[in-house]
Amino acid sequence: MPIWTALCFALAANDATLIDLHVDTVHQVFAHGRRLRGRAADVNLATMAAGDVGAAFFAIWVPARARDHVSYAERAYAAFKRMLAETKGAVVQARNAAEIRAAWAAGKRVALLAIEGAHALGDDPERLRVWRARGLVALGLTWTNSNAFAESDVDEAARRTRGENGRGLTKLGERLVALADELGVLIDTAHASAATLRDVTRISRQPPIASHTASRALCRHHRNLTDDSLRLIASRGGVVGLTFHGPHVRCGRRGRASLADIVLQLAHMKRVAGIDAIAIGSDYDGMIVTPTGLPNAASFKKLRTALRKSGFSADDISRIFQKNVLRVLERLDPMPAAGP
Ligand SMILES: [Zn+2]
């Protein structure tokens, strides 16, 4: 292993080291040949080091228009493995909170495997078993498209304009959520309809997450969560990751959000849902319109400073950046008591 990799990018984790709930870097690797050791992706070894990113949920994203969703997901997963292998141990995969801590103690950054859009499973919930065996920690039910399991926010919004109520989980989706509970896979309701979120909280015993979204009270977009939805996730011990996609952070101004808008979003979410329910889910590498001056994963450094100046305590920042996400991962994956 080249010594430079370990030396330049070794992690010295602290209480504000970030666990990002959603990045699309795997797609950049898969579709555009980008690498964590290169500079082209928003998330790479250098920007992770500069922004003190200790871990991220790396999503396997399957476009709705792909001809064969299952095989597309397989190829994206191959890219995920390639992406990690070429870091030569600087970034390793973890499947739970204990494995994250162990990797950090060894100076390594962490990739958590996630899926964005359950159509990646085709229409077979049982395929989730294969993904959990690969270390999947979070399953996003939908992308912008509804699928065999659940309705998306886009389709719910269209239904509303026709004066109809949104739809949530299908019968198959209910089976999928129950299986995710059994296997210990978090359900991610980002991109899902409000009705889907309600159904998930009715069925699942796990804390729900919404990995990359924002507050609808501040920016009226169907992709964002109403205060009721924010409170619902909080009431179940779940976590909401704030996206950095400008048009969802701040409506108008052609989506050019600023650092101040990011802080305003977090302050609102804290007021409504409480400090224990919020996190960061940047969506870097997801073809987003990044806020002014926050172009990549190195930008989290600025965010920590801005939050301190805005009255967030060091403890608040630690919860937002790390502890809330560790908590939901911990609840899913209780490690067996150490044996002799
Ligand atoms: Zn997304």
Boltz pocket constraint, residues with backbone or C-beta under 6 A from the ligand:
constraints:
  - pocket:
      binder: B
      contacts: [[A, 116], [A, 190], [A, 191], [A, 212], [A, 283], [A, 286]]
      max_distance: 6.0
